[in-house]
Amino acid sequence: MIEKAVFLLREAHVSRGAVIRALAEYFPGTAFDDRTRCVYEAWDQVHQGAPALPSVPSELSEARTFAAAHERHGFSD
């Protein structure tokens, strides 16, 4: 159950509350307290006190590269 919580937190970027609710669907019959404890342990494994990664602006935030990507992928208005 902890591995599923780690996946949801790290890969799916789901909030802790949503993970607790999702675990009830993946593991029916588990107690709320057990799911909560697993999610908090998974949170610790995912973050391990490491600082958050800095956000990097997307290349598409510049009009020049956005227009090029728009053309390259054949998007139309």
Buried (B, 14 or more C-beta within 10 A) or exposed (E): BEEBBBBBBBEEEBEBEBBBBBBEEEEEEEEEEEBBBBBBBBBEBBEEEEEEEEEEEEEEEEEEEEEEEEEEEEEEE
